[in-house]
């Protein structure tokens, strides 16, 4: 299967966690602190990527408020974005740059249904061709909207910091170094990411990091 293993429910996440714990005692240690991992599955399609664009470089609260305004104005579909005026999109809270990104996504006419069965590399390449969609967003989409079990997002700062703490590294690994490290966690790299995110929050609370 081109897509590799798909995470459908909590049992899949638990299976990946067991594999990682058996594979490396440091993951076993992290899991002893975090407990069960969240599923974190999301819908796929245009709205999920538009939401990701909305969330860029703003607080969670601000992103939520903008998204609510877009939904209330029924501006979360590709045709509505194309038909809307800049003033209407600005009134919902989108900056000039994000209006450009939203229109680029709408005009890309991505076949989201086809992406469900496409190889992960093809998914990443298709999405990152769109202005405003970087590799991190594309990897997160593959991980949570498509449920790919063997995707990682090494550009994520929380994953980098969690890896530094859990693996007792001298410094936070850069994106390329963490991508290389993550190869050892295949075929469950997206579960490894869930472990590291959960461990990051536990360790941050314990160390009082803000």
C-alpha positions as CSV (number, residue, x, y, z in Angstrom):
1,X,0.0,0.0,0.0
2,X,1.4,3.3,-1.1
3,X,0.2,5.1,2.0
4,X,1.9,2.8,4.5
5,X,0.2,2.1,7.8
6,X,-2.8,4.4,8.7
7,X,-3.7,5.3,12.2
8,X,-7.4,4.9,12.5
9,X,-8.0,4.9,16.3
10,X,-6.4,4.7,19.8
11,X,-5.4,1.0,19.4
12,X,-3.1,2.0,16.5
13,X,-1.4,4.7,18.6
14,X,-1.1,2.2,21.5
15,X,0.5,-0.4,19.2
16,X,3.0,2.2,18.0
17,X,3.8,3.2,21.5
18,X,4.5,-0.4,22.6
19,X,6.8,-0.8,19.6
20,X,8.7,2.3,20.4
21,X,9.0,1.4,24.1
22,X,10.4,-2.0,23.1
23,X,12.7,-0.4,20.6
24,X,14.2,2.2,22.9
25,X,14.1,2.4,26.7
26,X,14.0,6.2,26.5
27,X,10.6,6.0,24.9
28,X,9.5,3.6,27.6
29,X,10.6,6.1,30.2
30,X,8.8,9.0,28.4
31,X,5.6,6.9,28.2
32,X,5.8,6.0,31.9
33,X,5.5,9.8,32.5
34,X,3.0,10.7,29.8
35,X,0.5,7.8,30.1
36,X,-1.8,7.1,27.1
37,X,-1.2,9.2,24.0
38,X,-3.9,11.2,22.3
39,X,-5.2,10.1,18.9
40,X,-5.2,13.6,17.4
41,X,-6.9,12.7,14.2
42,X,-8.4,15.6,12.2
43,X,-10.6,15.9,9.1
44,X,-8.8,16.3,5.8
45,X,-9.6,18.7,3.0
46,X,-9.5,22.4,2.1
47,X,-10.8,23.8,5.4
48,X,-8.1,22.0,7.5
49,X,-5.3,23.6,5.4
50,X,-7.1,27.0,5.4
51,X,-7.3,26.7,9.2
52,X,-3.5,26.0,9.3
53,X,-2.9,29.2,7.3
54,X,-5.1,31.2,9.6
55,X,-3.1,29.9,12.6
56,X,0.3,31.0,11.3
57,X,2.1,33.5,13.5
58,X,-0.9,34.3,15.7
59,X,-1.9,33.1,19.1
60,X,-4.3,30.1,19.5
61,X,-7.0,32.5,20.8
62,X,-6.6,34.9,17.8
63,X,-6.6,32.0,15.3
64,X,-9.8,30.7,16.9
65,X,-11.5,34.1,16.7
66,X,-10.6,34.5,13.1
67,X,-11.7,31.0,12.2
68,X,-15.0,31.6,13.9
69,X,-15.5,34.8,11.9
70,X,-14.7,32.9,8.7
71,X,-17.2,30.2,9.5
72,X,-19.9,32.7,10.4
73,X,-19.3,34.4,7.1
74,X,-19.3,31.0,5.3
75,X,-15.8,31.6,4.0
76,X,-14.2,28.2,4.6
77,X,-14.7,26.6,1.2
78,X,-12.5,27.1,-1.9
79,X,-15.2,28.7,-4.1
80,X,-16.3,31.1,-1.4
81,X,-12.7,32.2,-0.9
82,X,-12.3,32.8,-4.7
83,X,-15.6,34.7,-4.9
84,X,-15.0,36.8,-1.7
85,X,-13.7,40.3,-2.0
86,X,-10.5,41.3,-0.2
87,X,-12.6,43.5,2.0
88,X,-14.8,40.6,3.1
89,X,-11.7,38.4,3.9
90,X,-10.1,41.3,5.8
91,X,-13.3,41.8,7.8
92,X,-13.0,38.2,8.9
93,X,-9.5,38.9,10.2
94,X,-7.1,37.8,7.4
95,X,-4.0,39.8,6.7
96,X,-3.1,40.8,3.2
97,X,-0.5,38.0,3.1
98,X,-3.0,35.4,4.4
99,X,-5.6,36.5,1.8
100,X,-3.0,35.8,-0.8
101,X,-2.3,32.4,0.7
102,X,-6.0,31.5,1.1
103,X,-6.6,32.4,-2.6
104,X,-3.6,30.4,-3.7
105,X,-4.9,27.3,-1.8
106,X,-8.4,27.8,-3.3
107,X,-7.0,28.2,-6.8
108,X,-4.7,25.1,-6.5
109,X,-7.7,22.8,-6.9
110,X,-6.1,20.0,-5.0
111,X,-7.8,16.7,-5.2
112,X,-8.0,16.0,-1.5
113,X,-9.7,12.6,-2.0
114,X,-6.8,11.4,-4.2
115,X,-4.3,12.5,-1.5
116,X,-5.8,9.9,0.9
117,X,-4.3,7.1,-1.2
118,X,-1.1,9.0,-2.5
119,X,2.4,8.2,-1.2
120,X,3.4,10.5,1.6
121,X,6.2,12.1,-0.5
122,X,3.6,13.0,-3.1
123,X,1.3,14.5,-0.5
124,X,4.1,16.7,0.9
125,X,5.2,17.8,-2.6
126,X,1.6,18.6,-3.7
127,X,0.9,20.7,-0.7
128,X,4.2,22.6,-0.5
129,X,3.7,23.8,-4.1
130,X,1.0,26.1,-2.7
131,X,2.1,29.5,-1.4
132,X,1.7,29.6,2.4
133,X,2.0,25.8,2.9
134,X,5.4,24.9,4.2
135,X,6.8,21.5,4.8
136,X,5.9,21.5,8.5
137,X,2.2,22.2,7.7
138,X,2.3,19.5,5.0
139,X,3.8,16.9,7.4
140,X,1.3,17.8,10.1
141,X,-1.5,17.4,7.6
142,X,-0.2,14.0,6.5
143,X,0.2,12.9,10.1
144,X,-3.2,14.0,11.5
145,X,-5.6,14.6,8.6
146,X,-4.4,11.5,6.7
147,X,-3.4,9.4,9.6
148,X,0.0,8.4,8.2
149,X,1.8,6.4,10.9
150,X,5.3,7.0,9.6
151,X,5.6,10.8,9.2
152,X,7.6,13.1,11.4
153,X,7.8,16.9,11.5
154,X,11.5,17.6,12.5
155,X,11.1,21.4,12.0
156,X,8.8,21.5,15.0
157,X,10.5,23.4,17.9
158,X,8.7,21.4,20.6
159,X,9.8,18.1,19.0
160,X,13.4,19.4,18.9
161,X,13.4,20.5,22.5
162,X,11.7,17.2,23.6
163,X,14.4,15.2,21.8
164,X,17.1,17.2,23.4
165,X,15.7,16.5,26.9
166,X,14.7,12.8,26.4
167,X,17.9,11.8,24.6
168,X,20.2,14.0,26.8
169,X,21.7,16.0,23.9
170,X,24.0,18.9,24.4
171,X,21.8,21.1,22.2
172,X,18.5,21.2,20.5
173,X,18.9,19.2,17.3
174,X,18.4,21.1,14.0
175,X,15.8,20.0,11.6
176,X,18.1,17.9,9.4
177,X,19.7,16.1,12.4
178,X,16.3,15.3,14.0
179,X,15.0,14.0,10.6
180,X,18.0,11.7,10.6
181,X,17.4,10.6,14.2
182,X,13.7,9.9,13.4
183,X,14.6,7.3,10.8
184,X,15.3,4.9,13.7
185,X,11.7,5.2,14.8
186,X,10.2,4.0,11.5
187,X,7.6,2.6,10.9
188,X,6.0,4.6,13.8
189,X,7.5,8.0,13.5
190,X,4.1,9.8,13.9
191,X,3.6,8.0,17.2
192,X,7.2,9.0,18.2
193,X,6.1,12.6,17.5
194,X,3.1,12.1,19.8
195,X,5.4,10.7,22.5
196,X,7.8,13.6,22.2
197,X,5.0,16.3,22.3
198,X,3.5,14.7,25.3
199,X,6.9,14.3,27.0
200,X,7.6,18.0,26.2
201,X,4.6,19.1,28.2
202,X,5.3,16.8,31.1
203,X,9.0,17.9,31.3
204,X,8.1,21.5,30.8
205,X,5.7,21.4,33.7
206,X,8.2,19.6,35.9
207,X,11.1,22.0,35.2
208,X,8.9,25.1,35.4
209,X,9.7,26.2,31.8
210,X,7.5,28.9,30.4
